[in-house]
Amino acid sequence: MPEDAAIVPISRTVGQTRLVDEVIHTFTHSIKRPWVLPGISPTHKRVAVPLVVVVEFRNGKIQNERI
């Protein structure tokens, strides 16, 4: 993770079996980040990526998480 990586929350929706977060993932592209910028060498530019995180629960435990 880049040293300045941060998650900025935008909104959270909570249901009985699901939680949905909307966030902005910000960082300076100082290292390779293939899951965010595949095939792009570090540019040393500031990046902001909107993400949606869906967490599902079953029997009070996390069943899965999708980003």
PDB file of N, CA, C, O and CB in Angstrom:
ATOM      1  N   MET A   1       0.845  -1.186   0.000  1.00  0.00           N
ATOM      2  CA  MET A   1       0.000   0.000   0.000  1.00  0.00           C
ATOM      3  C   MET A   1       0.883   1.239   0.000  1.00  0.00           C
ATOM      4  O   MET A   1       1.875   1.292   0.727  1.00  0.00           O
ATOM      5  CB  MET A   1      -0.957   0.004   1.221  1.00  0.00           C
ATOM      6  N   PRO A   2       0.536   2.230  -0.801  1.00  0.00           N
ATOM      7  CA  PRO A   2       1.254   3.501  -0.738  1.00  0.00           C
ATOM      8  C   PRO A   2       1.076   4.121   0.652  1.00  0.00           C
ATOM      9  O   PRO A   2       0.057   3.915   1.311  1.00  0.00           O
ATOM     10  CB  PRO A   2       0.753   4.475  -1.845  1.00  0.00           C
ATOM     11  N   GLU A   3       2.076   4.877   1.079  1.00  0.00           N
ATOM     12  CA  GLU A   3       2.054   5.468   2.423  1.00  0.00           C
ATOM     13  C   GLU A   3       0.849   6.377   2.657  1.00  0.00           C
ATOM     14  O   GLU A   3       0.341   6.461   3.774  1.00  0.00           O
ATOM     15  CB  GLU A   3       3.324   6.254   2.656  1.00  0.00           C
ATOM     16  N   ASP A   4       0.394   7.055   1.605  1.00  0.00           N
ATOM     17  CA  ASP A   4      -0.704   8.005   1.778  1.00  0.00           C
ATOM     18  C   ASP A   4      -2.066   7.431   1.393  1.00  0.00           C
ATOM     19  O   ASP A   4      -3.025   8.185   1.228  1.00  0.00           O
ATOM     20  CB  ASP A   4      -0.435   9.239   0.962  1.00  0.00           C
ATOM     21  N   ALA A   5      -2.166   6.116   1.250  1.00  0.00           N
ATOM     22  CA  ALA A   5      -3.445   5.501   0.882  1.00  0.00           C
ATOM     23  C   ALA A   5      -4.494   5.802   1.944  1.00  0.00           C
ATOM     24  O   ALA A   5      -4.214   5.771   3.142  1.00  0.00           O
ATOM     25  CB  ALA A   5      -3.289   3.974   0.699  1.00  0.00           C
ATOM     26  N   ALA A   6      -5.708   6.094   1.482  1.00  0.00           N
ATOM     27  CA  ALA A   6      -6.803   6.400   2.398  1.00  0.00           C
ATOM     28  C   ALA A   6      -8.126   5.950   1.791  1.00  0.00           C
ATOM     29  O   ALA A   6      -8.271   5.853   0.573  1.00  0.00           O
ATOM     30  CB  ALA A   6      -6.841   7.911   2.724  1.00  0.00           C
ATOM     31  N   ILE A   7      -9.071   5.682   2.657  1.00  0.00           N
ATOM     32  CA  ILE A   7     -10.439   5.354   2.262  1.00  0.00           C
ATOM     33  C   ILE A   7     -11.329   6.474   2.792  1.00  0.00           C
ATOM     34  O   ILE A   7     -11.366   6.732   3.995  1.00  0.00           O
ATOM     35  CB  ILE A   7     -10.891   3.936   2.814  1.00  0.00           C
ATOM     36  N   VAL A   8     -12.036   7.130   1.893  1.00  0.00           N
ATOM     37  CA  VAL A   8     -12.932   8.232   2.270  1.00  0.00           C
ATOM     38  C   VAL A   8     -14.368   7.719   2.155  1.00  0.00           C
ATOM     39  O   VAL A   8     -14.832   7.451   1.047  1.00  0.00           O
ATOM     40  CB  VAL A   8     -12.704   9.510   1.357  1.00  0.00           C
ATOM     41  N   PRO A   9     -15.077   7.577   3.273  1.00  0.00           N
ATOM     42  CA  PRO A   9     -16.458   7.080   3.205  1.00  0.00           C
ATOM     43  C   PRO A   9     -17.396   8.114   2.575  1.00  0.00           C
ATOM     44  O   PRO A   9     -17.292   9.313   2.830  1.00  0.00           O
ATOM     45  CB  PRO A   9     -16.958   6.709   4.611  1.00  0.00           C
ATOM     46  N   ILE A  10     -18.305   7.613   1.753  1.00  0.00           N
ATOM     47  CA  ILE A  10     -19.318   8.460   1.110  1.00  0.00           C
ATOM     48  C   ILE A  10     -20.694   8.150   1.696  1.00  0.00           C
ATOM     49  O   ILE A  10     -21.408   9.048   2.141  1.00  0.00           O
ATOM     50  CB  ILE A  10     -19.322   8.248  -0.435  1.00  0.00           C
ATOM     51  N   SER A  11     -21.057   6.858   1.689  1.00  0.00           N
ATOM     52  CA  SER A  11     -22.351   6.484   2.275  1.00  0.00           C
ATOM     53  C   SER A  11     -22.312   5.034   2.729  1.00  0.00           C
ATOM     54  O   SER A  11     -21.484   4.248   2.270  1.00  0.00           O
ATOM     55  CB  SER A  11     -23.503   6.700   1.260  1.00  0.00           C
ATOM     56  N   ARG A  12     -23.220   4.690   3.639  1.00  0.00           N
ATOM     57  CA  ARG A  12     -23.363   3.317   4.123  1.00  0.00           C
ATOM     58  C   ARG A  12     -24.851   3.001   4.193  1.00  0.00           C
ATOM     59  O   ARG A  12     -25.641   3.778   4.730  1.00  0.00           O
ATOM     60  CB  ARG A  12     -22.673   3.121   5.524  1.00  0.00           C
ATOM     61  N   THR A  13     -25.218   1.847   3.642  1.00  0.00           N
ATOM     62  CA  THR A  13     -26.588   1.359   3.698  1.00  0.00           C
ATOM     63  C   THR A  13     -26.560   0.013   4.417  1.00  0.00           C
ATOM     64  O   THR A  13     -25.795  -0.879   4.050  1.00  0.00           O
ATOM     65  CB  THR A  13     -27.220   1.235   2.257  1.00  0.00           C
ATOM     66  N   VAL A  14     -27.395  -0.128   5.442  1.00  0.00           N
ATOM     67  CA  VAL A  14     -27.403  -1.339   6.247  1.00  0.00           C
ATOM     68  C   VAL A  14     -28.771  -1.982   6.170  1.00  0.00           C
ATOM     69  O   VAL A  14     -29.792  -1.332   6.395  1.00  0.00           O
ATOM     70  CB  VAL A  14     -27.024  -1.038   7.708  1.00  0.00           C
ATOM     71  N   GLY A  15     -28.782  -3.279   5.848  1.00  0.00           N
ATOM     72  CA  GLY A  15     -30.005  -4.069   5.849  1.00  0.00           C
ATOM     73  C   GLY A  15     -29.871  -5.204   6.841  1.00  0.00           C
ATOM     74  O   GLY A  15     -28.895  -5.259   7.589  1.00  0.00           O
ATOM     75  N   GLN A  16     -30.837  -6.113   6.859  1.00  0.00           N
ATOM     76  CA  GLN A  16     -30.798  -7.227   7.811  1.00  0.00           C
ATOM     77  C   GLN A  16     -29.673  -8.207   7.510  1.00  0.00           C
ATOM     78  O   GLN A  16     -29.091  -8.774   8.435  1.00  0.00           O
ATOM     79  CB  GLN A  16     -32.123  -7.962   7.807  1.00  0.00           C
ATOM     80  N   THR A  17     -29.356  -8.418   6.241  1.00  0.00           N
ATOM     81  CA  THR A  17     -28.326  -9.403   5.880  1.00  0.00           C
ATOM     82  C   THR A  17     -27.213  -8.815   5.018  1.00  0.00           C
ATOM     83  O   THR A  17     -26.355  -9.558   4.541  1.00  0.00           O
ATOM     84  CB  THR A  17     -28.962 -10.563   5.149  1.00  0.00           C
ATOM     85  N   ARG A  18     -27.208  -7.508   4.809  1.00  0.00           N
ATOM     86  CA  ARG A  18     -26.244  -6.909   3.884  1.00  0.00           C
ATOM     87  C   ARG A  18     -25.868  -5.504   4.318  1.00  0.00           C
ATOM     88  O   ARG A  18     -26.698  -4.754   4.833  1.00  0.00           O
ATOM     89  CB  ARG A  18     -26.808  -6.883   2.465  1.00  0.00           C
ATOM     90  N   LEU A  19     -24.606  -5.158   4.103  1.00  0.00           N
ATOM     91  CA  LEU A  19     -24.090  -3.813   4.326  1.00  0.00           C
ATOM     92  C   LEU A  19     -23.443  -3.363   3.017  1.00  0.00           C
ATOM     93  O   LEU A  19     -22.686  -4.120   2.409  1.00  0.00           O
ATOM     94  CB  LEU A  19     -23.061  -3.771   5.532  1.00  0.00           C
ATOM     95  N   VAL A  20     -23.736  -2.140   2.580  1.00  0.00           N
ATOM     96  CA  VAL A  20     -23.147  -1.597   1.356  1.00  0.00           C
ATOM     97  C   VAL A  20     -22.478  -0.271   1.679  1.00  0.00           C
ATOM     98  O   VAL A  20     -23.126   0.660   2.157  1.00  0.00           O
ATOM     99  CB  VAL A  20     -24.223  -1.419   0.243  1.00  0.00           C
ATOM    100  N   ASP A  21     -21.175  -0.189   1.414  1.00  0.00           N
ATOM    101  CA  ASP A  21     -20.420   1.049   1.602  1.00  0.00           C
ATOM    102  C   ASP A  21     -20.019   1.600   0.241  1.00  0.00           C
ATOM    103  O   ASP A  21     -19.571   0.860  -0.635  1.00  0.00           O
ATOM    104  CB  ASP A  21     -19.165   0.812   2.492  1.00  0.00           C
ATOM    105  N   GLU A  22     -20.184   2.896   0.078  1.00  0.00           N
ATOM    106  CA  GLU A  22     -19.624   3.610  -1.072  1.00  0.00           C
ATOM    107  C   GLU A  22     -18.458   4.421  -0.534  1.00  0.00           C
ATOM    108  O   GLU A  22     -18.616   5.184   0.418  1.00  0.00           O
ATOM    109  CB  GLU A  22     -20.702   4.535  -1.796  1.00  0.00           C
ATOM    110  N   VAL A  23     -17.273   4.256  -1.148  1.00  0.00           N
ATOM    111  CA  VAL A  23     -16.065   4.922  -0.667  1.00  0.00           C
ATOM    112  C   VAL A  23     -15.241   5.426  -1.850  1.00  0.00           C
ATOM    113  O   VAL A  23     -15.452   5.021  -2.993  1.00  0.00           O
ATOM    114  CB  VAL A  23     -15.224   3.965   0.211  1.00  0.00           C
ATOM    115  N   ILE A  24     -14.309   6.309  -1.551  1.00  0.00           N
ATOM    116  CA  ILE A  24     -13.303   6.741  -2.519  1.00  0.00           C
ATOM    117  C   ILE A  24     -11.951   6.294  -1.968  1.00  0.00           C
ATOM    118  O   ILE A  24     -11.576   6.660  -0.854  1.00  0.00           O
ATOM    119  CB  ILE A  24     -13.350   8.315  -2.765  1.00  0.00           C
ATOM    120  N   HIS A  25     -11.223   5.503  -2.752  1.00  0.00           N
ATOM    121  CA  HIS A  25      -9.880   5.041  -2.375  1.00  0.00           C
ATOM    122  C   HIS A  25      -8.884   6.000  -3.025  1.00  0.00           C
ATOM    123  O   HIS A  25      -8.813   6.078  -4.251  1.00  0.00           O
ATOM    124  CB  HIS A  25      -9.620   3.532  -2.828  1.00  0.00           C
ATOM    125  N   THR A  26      -8.120   6.726  -2.218  1.00  0.00           N
ATOM    126  CA  THR A  26      -7.165   7.707  -2.741  1.00  0.00           C
ATOM    127  C   THR A  26      -5.738   7.283  -2.393  1.00  0.00           C
ATOM    128  O   THR A  26      -5.488   6.686  -1.346  1.00  0.00           O
ATOM    129  CB  THR A  26      -7.464   9.122  -2.175  1.00  0.00           C
ATOM    130  N   PHE A  27      -4.814   7.605  -3.292  1.00  0.00           N
ATOM    131  CA  PHE A  27      -3.405   7.294  -3.066  1.00  0.00           C
ATOM    132  C   PHE A  27      -2.570   7.979  -4.139  1.00  0.00           C
ATOM    133  O   PHE A  27      -3.084   8.397  -5.177  1.00  0.00           O
ATOM    134  CB  PHE A  27      -3.160   5.756  -3.069  1.00  0.00           C
ATOM    135  N   THR A  28      -1.265   8.085  -3.868  1.00  0.00           N
ATOM    136  CA  THR A  28      -0.312   8.511  -4.885  1.00  0.00           C
ATOM    137  C   THR A  28       0.227   7.246  -5.536  1.00  0.00           C
ATOM    138  O   THR A  28       0.651   6.317  -4.849  1.00  0.00           O
ATOM    139  CB  THR A  28       0.850   9.396  -4.275  1.00  0.00           C
ATOM    140  N   HIS A  29       0.208   7.214  -6.857  1.00  0.00           N
ATOM    141  CA  HIS A  29       0.609   6.019  -7.607  1.00  0.00           C
ATOM    142  C   HIS A  29       2.136   5.888  -7.601  1.00  0.00           C
ATOM    143  O   HIS A  29       2.796   6.099  -8.619  1.00  0.00           O
ATOM    144  CB  HIS A  29       0.072   6.079  -9.068  1.00  0.00           C
ATOM    145  N   SER A  30       2.679   5.535  -6.430  1.00  0.00           N
ATOM    146  CA  SER A  30       4.131   5.450  -6.246  1.00  0.00           C
ATOM    147  C   SER A  30       4.654   4.014  -6.332  1.00  0.00           C
ATOM    148  O   SER A  30       5.863   3.799  -6.428  1.00  0.00           O
ATOM    149  CB  SER A  30       4.515   6.050  -4.904  1.00  0.00           C
ATOM    150  N   ILE A  31       3.750   3.035  -6.298  1.00  0.00           N
ATOM    151  CA  ILE A  31       4.114   1.626  -6.435  1.00  0.00           C
ATOM    152  C   ILE A  31       3.130   0.969  -7.388  1.00  0.00           C
ATOM    153  O   ILE A  31       2.071   1.527  -7.672  1.00  0.00           O
ATOM    154  CB  ILE A  31       4.124   0.900  -5.051  1.00  0.00           C
ATOM    155  N   LYS A  32       3.478  -0.223  -7.886  1.00  0.00           N
ATOM    156  CA  LYS A  32       2.558  -0.944  -8.763  1.00  0.00           C
ATOM    157  C   LYS A  32       1.303  -1.316  -7.992  1.00  0.00           C
ATOM    158  O   LYS A  32       1.380  -1.796  -6.862  1.00  0.00           O
ATOM    159  CB  LYS A  32       3.228  -2.207  -9.350  1.00  0.00           C
ATOM    160  N   ARG A  33       0.154  -1.095  -8.603  1.00  0.00           N
ATOM    161  CA  ARG A  33      -1.147  -1.444  -8.011  1.00  0.00           C
ATOM    162  C   ARG A  33      -1.948  -2.192  -9.069  1.00  0.00           C
ATOM    163  O   ARG A  33      -2.909  -1.638  -9.605  1.00  0.00           O
ATOM    164  CB  ARG A  33      -1.926  -0.159  -7.506  1.00  0.00           C
ATOM    165  N   PRO A  34      -1.582  -3.439  -9.389  1.00  0.00           N
ATOM    166  CA  PRO A  34      -2.212  -4.140 -10.512  1.00  0.00           C
ATOM    167  C   PRO A  34      -3.717  -4.344 -10.385  1.00  0.00           C
ATOM    168  O   PRO A  34      -4.402  -4.441 -11.403  1.00  0.00           O
ATOM    169  CB  PRO A  34      -1.571  -5.460 -10.679  1.00  0.00           C
ATOM    170  N   TRP A  35      -4.254  -4.413  -9.168  1.00  0.00           N
ATOM    171  CA  TRP A  35      -5.704  -4.608  -9.033  1.00  0.00           C
ATOM    172  C   TRP A  35      -6.470  -3.320  -9.325  1.00  0.00           C
ATOM    173  O   TRP A  35      -7.663  -3.366  -9.626  1.00  0.00           O
ATOM    174  CB  TRP A  35      -6.045  -5.107  -7.624  1.00  0.00           C
ATOM    175  N   VAL A  36      -5.793  -2.166  -9.238  1.00  0.00           N
ATOM    176  CA  VAL A  36      -6.438  -0.879  -9.502  1.00  0.00           C
ATOM    177  C   VAL A  36      -6.051  -0.361 -10.889  1.00  0.00           C
ATOM    178  O   VAL A  36      -6.907   0.088 -11.652  1.00  0.00           O
ATOM    179  CB  VAL A  36      -6.053   0.152  -8.417  1.00  0.00           C
ATOM    180  N   LEU A  37      -4.764  -0.427 -11.205  1.00  0.00           N
ATOM    181  CA  LEU A  37      -4.239   0.107 -12.466  1.00  0.00           C
ATOM    182  C   LEU A  37      -3.383  -0.959 -13.150  1.00  0.00           C
ATOM    183  O   LEU A  37      -2.160  -0.831 -13.196  1.00  0.00           O
ATOM    184  CB  LEU A  37      -3.406   1.407 -12.219  1.00  0.00           C
ATOM    185  N   PRO A  38      -4.018  -2.019 -13.686  1.00  0.00           N
ATOM    186  CA  PRO A  38      -3.253  -3.121 -14.271  1.00  0.00           C
ATOM    187  C   PRO A  38      -2.416  -2.665 -15.478  1.00  0.00           C
ATOM    188  O   PRO A  38      -2.903  -1.965 -16.366  1.00  0.00           O
ATOM    189  CB  PRO A  38      -4.201  -4.246 -14.692  1.00  0.00           C
ATOM    190  N   GLY A  39      -1.147  -3.082 -15.479  1.00  0.00           N
ATOM    191  CA  GLY A  39      -0.271  -2.798 -16.612  1.00  0.00           C
ATOM    192  C   GLY A  39       0.276  -1.383 -16.671  1.00  0.00           C
ATOM    193  O   GLY A  39       0.941  -1.025 -17.643  1.00  0.00           O
ATOM    194  N   ILE A  40       0.012  -0.567 -15.655  1.00  0.00           N
ATOM    195  CA  ILE A  40       0.479   0.823 -15.665  1.00  0.00           C
ATOM    196  C   ILE A  40       1.574   0.977 -14.616  1.00  0.00           C
ATOM    197  O   ILE A  40       1.351   0.731 -13.430  1.00  0.00           O
ATOM    198  CB  ILE A  40      -0.698   1.822 -15.392  1.00  0.00           C
ATOM    199  N   SER A  41       2.759   1.385 -15.064  1.00  0.00           N
ATOM    200  CA  SER A  41       3.867   1.628 -14.138  1.00  0.00           C
ATOM    201  C   SER A  41       3.547   2.838 -13.273  1.00  0.00           C
ATOM    202  O   SER A  41       2.750   3.685 -13.676  1.00  0.00           O
ATOM    203  CB  SER A  41       5.199   1.842 -14.907  1.00  0.00           C
ATOM    204  N   PRO A  42       4.148   2.936 -12.096  1.00  0.00           N
ATOM    205  CA  PRO A  42       3.894   4.076 -11.215  1.00  0.00           C
ATOM    206  C   PRO A  42       4.097   5.416 -11.926  1.00  0.00           C
ATOM    207  O   PRO A  42       5.106   5.636 -12.595  1.00  0.00           O
ATOM    208  CB  PRO A  42       4.802   3.999  -9.998  1.00  0.00           C
ATOM    209  N   THR A  43       3.122   6.298 -11.766  1.00  0.00           N
ATOM    210  CA  THR A  43       3.145   7.621 -12.413  1.00  0.00           C
ATOM    211  C   THR A  43       3.461   8.736 -11.426  1.00  0.00           C
ATOM    212  O   THR A  43       3.762   9.858 -11.833  1.00  0.00           O
ATOM    213  CB  THR A  43       1.806   7.903 -13.086  1.00  0.00           C
ATOM    214  N   HIS A  44       3.396   8.438 -10.141  1.00  0.00           N
ATOM    215  CA  HIS A  44       3.581   9.410  -9.053  1.00  0.00           C
ATOM    216  C   HIS A  44       2.515  10.502  -9.077  1.00  0.00           C
ATOM    217  O   HIS A  44       2.715  11.591  -8.538  1.00  0.00           O
ATOM    218  CB  HIS A  44       4.970  10.044  -9.143  1.00  0.00           C
ATOM    219  N   LYS A  45       1.380  10.197  -9.709  1.00  0.00           N
ATOM    220  CA  LYS A  45       0.241  11.108  -9.721  1.00  0.00           C
ATOM    221  C   LYS A  45      -0.762  10.668  -8.660  1.00  0.00           C
ATOM    222  O   LYS A  45      -0.764   9.510  -8.242  1.00  0.00           O
ATOM    223  CB  LYS A  45      -0.425  11.152 -11.125  1.00  0.00           C
ATOM    224  N   ARG A  46      -1.598  11.580  -8.236  1.00  0.00           N
ATOM    225  CA  ARG A  46      -2.648  11.314  -7.261  1.00  0.00           C
ATOM    226  C   ARG A  46      -3.789  10.585  -7.964  1.00  0.00           C
ATOM    227  O   ARG A  46      -4.167  10.946  -9.078  1.00  0.00           O
ATOM    228  CB  ARG A  46      -3.151  12.635  -6.597  1.00  0.00           C
ATOM    229  N   VAL A  47      -4.338   9.557  -7.313  1.00  0.00           N
ATOM    230  CA  VAL A  47      -5.404   8.748  -7.891  1.00  0.00           C
ATOM    231  C   VAL A  47      -6.566   8.704  -6.898  1.00  0.00           C
ATOM    232  O   VAL A  47      -6.362   8.625  -5.686  1.00  0.00           O
ATOM    233  CB  VAL A  47      -4.898   7.304  -8.236  1.00  0.00           C
ATOM    234  N   ALA A  48      -7.780   8.758  -7.430  1.00  0.00           N
ATOM    235  CA  ALA A  48      -8.987   8.590  -6.623  1.00  0.00           C
ATOM    236  C   ALA A  48      -9.897   7.612  -7.358  1.00  0.00           C
ATOM    237  O   ALA A  48     -10.303   7.857  -8.493  1.00  0.00           O
ATOM    238  CB  ALA A  48      -9.712   9.967  -6.367  1.00  0.00           C
ATOM    239  N   VAL A  49     -10.212   6.500  -6.696  1.00  0.00           N
ATOM    240  CA  VAL A  49     -11.003   5.444  -7.315  1.00  0.00           C
ATOM    241  C   VAL A  49     -12.276   5.235  -6.503  1.00  0.00           C
ATOM    242  O   VAL A  49     -12.205   4.908  -5.318  1.00  0.00           O
ATOM    243  CB  VAL A  49     -10.189   4.124  -7.418  1.00  0.00           C
ATOM    244  N   PRO A  50     -13.451   5.419  -7.131  1.00  0.00           N
ATOM    245  CA  PRO A  50     -14.691   5.132  -6.406  1.00  0.00           C
ATOM    246  C   PRO A  50     -14.893   3.618  -6.308  1.00  0.00           C
ATOM    247  O   PRO A  50     -14.683   2.896  -7.283  1.00  0.00           O
ATOM    248  CB  PRO A  50     -15.909   5.802  -7.108  1.00  0.00           C
ATOM    249  N   LEU A  51     -15.296   3.147  -5.138  1.00  0.00           N
ATOM    250  CA  LEU A  51     -15.527   1.719  -4.915  1.00  0.00           C
ATOM    251  C   LEU A  51     -16.854   1.511  -4.199  1.00  0.00           C
ATOM    252  O   LEU A  51     -17.322   2.370  -3.451  1.00  0.00           O
ATOM    253  CB  LEU A  51     -14.372   1.097  -4.100  1.00  0.00           C
ATOM    254  N   VAL A  52     -17.445   0.352  -4.446  1.00  0.00           N
ATOM    255  CA  VAL A  52     -18.618  -0.090  -3.709  1.00  0.00           C
ATOM    256  C   VAL A  52     -18.241  -1.410  -3.041  1.00  0.00           C
ATOM    257  O   VAL A  52     -17.737  -2.319  -3.701  1.00  0.00           O
ATOM    258  CB  VAL A  52     -19.883  -0.247  -4.652  1.00  0.00           C
ATOM    259  N   VAL A  53     -18.481  -1.516  -1.748  1.00  0.00           N
ATOM    260  CA  VAL A  53     -18.177  -2.723  -0.979  1.00  0.00           C
ATOM    261  C   VAL A  53     -19.496  -3.302  -0.485  1.00  0.00           C
ATOM    262  O   VAL A  53     -20.275  -2.628   0.189  1.00  0.00           O
ATOM    263  CB  VAL A  53     -17.202  -2.418   0.221  1.00  0.00           C
ATOM    264  N   VAL A  54     -19.730  -4.564  -0.832  1.00  0.00           N
ATOM    265  CA  VAL A  54     -20.950  -5.247  -0.399  1.00  0.00           C
ATOM    266  C   VAL A  54     -20.538  -6.384   0.531  1.00  0.00           C
ATOM    267  O   VAL A  54     -19.770  -7.262   0.139  1.00  0.00           O
ATOM    268  CB  VAL A  54     -21.781  -5.785  -1.627  1.00  0.00           C
ATOM    269  N   VAL A  55     -21.046  -6.369   1.760  1.00  0.00           N
ATOM    270  CA  VAL A  55     -20.759  -7.416   2.742  1.00  0.00           C
ATOM    271  C   VAL A  55     -22.078  -8.098   3.074  1.00  0.00           C
ATOM    272  O   VAL A  55     -23.055  -7.443   3.437  1.00  0.00           O
ATOM    273  CB  VAL A  55     -20.070  -6.831   4.039  1.00  0.00           C
ATOM    274  N   GLU A  56     -22.095  -9.426   2.945  1.00  0.00           N
ATOM    275  CA  GLU A  56     -23.301 -10.185   3.278  1.00  0.00           C
ATOM    276  C   GLU A  56     -23.051 -11.014   4.537  1.00  0.00           C
ATOM    277  O   GLU A  56     -21.960 -11.542   4.748  1.00  0.00           O
ATOM    278  CB  GLU A  56     -23.726 -11.102   2.093  1.00  0.00           C
ATOM    279  N   PHE A  57     -24.091 -11.113   5.367  1.00  0.00           N
ATOM    280  CA  PHE A  57     -24.003 -11.821   6.644  1.00  0.00           C
ATOM    281  C   PHE A  57     -24.950 -13.018   6.658  1.00  0.00           C
ATOM    282  O   PHE A  57     -26.022 -12.993   6.054  1.00  0.00           O
ATOM    283  CB  PHE A  57     -24.326 -10.869   7.815  1.00  0.00           C
ATOM    284  N   ARG A  58     -24.529 -14.057   7.359  1.00  0.00           N
ATOM    285  CA  ARG A  58     -25.388 -15.220   7.603  1.00  0.00           C
ATOM    286  C   ARG A  58     -25.109 -15.698   9.022  1.00  0.00           C
ATOM    287  O   ARG A  58     -23.959 -15.926   9.398  1.00  0.00           O
ATOM    288  CB  ARG A  58     -25.134 -16.372   6.546  1.00  0.00           C
ATOM    289  N   ASN A  59     -26.160 -15.843   9.795  1.00  0.00           N
ATOM    290  CA  ASN A  59     -26.036 -16.293  11.196  1.00  0.00           C
ATOM    291  C   ASN A  59     -25.079 -15.417  11.995  1.00  0.00           C
ATOM    292  O   ASN A  59     -24.310 -15.918  12.816  1.00  0.00           O
ATOM    293  CB  ASN A  59     -25.558 -17.746  11.245  1.00  0.00           C
ATOM    294  N   GLY A  60     -25.127 -14.109  11.755  1.00  0.00           N
ATOM    295  CA  GLY A  60     -24.323 -13.173  12.520  1.00  0.00           C
ATOM    296  C   GLY A  60     -22.849 -13.108  12.142  1.00  0.00           C
ATOM    297  O   GLY A  60     -22.067 -12.437  12.815  1.00  0.00           O
ATOM    298  N   LYS A  61     -22.464 -13.802  11.070  1.00  0.00           N
ATOM    299  CA  LYS A  61     -21.074 -13.806  10.619  1.00  0.00           C
ATOM    300  C   LYS A  61     -20.992 -13.353   9.169  1.00  0.00           C
ATOM    301  O   LYS A  61     -21.957 -13.458   8.413  1.00  0.00           O
ATOM    302  CB  LYS A  61     -20.451 -15.206  10.781  1.00  0.00           C
ATOM    303  N   ILE A  62     -19.812 -12.845   8.795  1.00  0.00           N
ATOM    304  CA  ILE A  62     -19.616 -12.426   7.402  1.00  0.00           C
ATOM    305  C   ILE A  62     -19.635 -13.654   6.505  1.00  0.00           C
ATOM    306  O   ILE A  62     -18.871 -14.598   6.705  1.00  0.00           O
ATOM    307  CB  ILE A  62     -18.278 -11.642   7.231  1.00  0.00           C
ATOM    308  N   GLN A  63     -20.519 -13.628   5.515  1.00  0.00           N
ATOM    309  CA  GLN A  63     -20.601 -14.732   4.543  1.00  0.00           C
ATOM    310  C   GLN A  63     -19.676 -14.454   3.363  1.00  0.00           C
ATOM    311  O   GLN A  63     -18.955 -15.345   2.914  1.00  0.00           O
ATOM    312  CB  GLN A  63     -22.064 -14.929   4.048  1.00  0.00           C
ATOM    313  N   ASN A  64     -19.695 -13.207   2.855  1.00  0.00           N
ATOM    314  CA  ASN A  64     -18.807 -12.835   1.759  1.00  0.00           C
ATOM    315  C   ASN A  64     -18.679 -11.320   1.687  1.00  0.00           C
ATOM    316  O   ASN A  64     -19.458 -10.575   2.281  1.00  0.00           O
ATOM    317  CB  ASN A  64     -19.323 -13.398   0.420  1.00  0.00           C
ATOM    318  N   GLU A  65     -17.673 -10.897   0.940  1.00  0.00           N
ATOM    319  CA  GLU A  65     -17.428  -9.478   0.713  1.00  0.00           C
ATOM    320  C   GLU A  65     -17.032  -9.295  -0.741  1.00  0.00           C
ATOM    321  O   GLU A  65     -16.182 -10.016  -1.263  1.00  0.00           O
ATOM    322  CB  GLU A  65     -16.326  -8.926   1.672  1.00  0.00           C
ATOM    323  N   ARG A  66     -17.656  -8.325  -1.384  1.00  0.00           N
ATOM    324  CA  ARG A  66     -17.341  -8.021  -2.784  1.00  0.00           C
ATOM    325  C   ARG A  66     -16.972  -6.550  -2.881  1.00  0.00           C
ATOM    326  O   ARG A  66     -17.653  -5.691  -2.321  1.00  0.00           O
ATOM    327  CB  ARG A  66     -18.544  -8.359  -3.731  1.00  0.00           C
ATOM    328  N   ILE A  67     -15.892  -6.266  -3.592  1.00  0.00           N
ATOM    329  CA  ILE A  67     -15.448  -4.878  -3.764  1.00  0.00           C
ATOM    330  C   ILE A  67     -15.528  -4.545  -5.242  1.00  0.00           C
ATOM    331  O   ILE A  67     -15.203  -3.427  -5.641  1.00  0.00           O
ATOM    332  CB  ILE A  67     -13.990  -4.660  -3.214  1.00  0.00           C
TER     333      ILE A  67
END
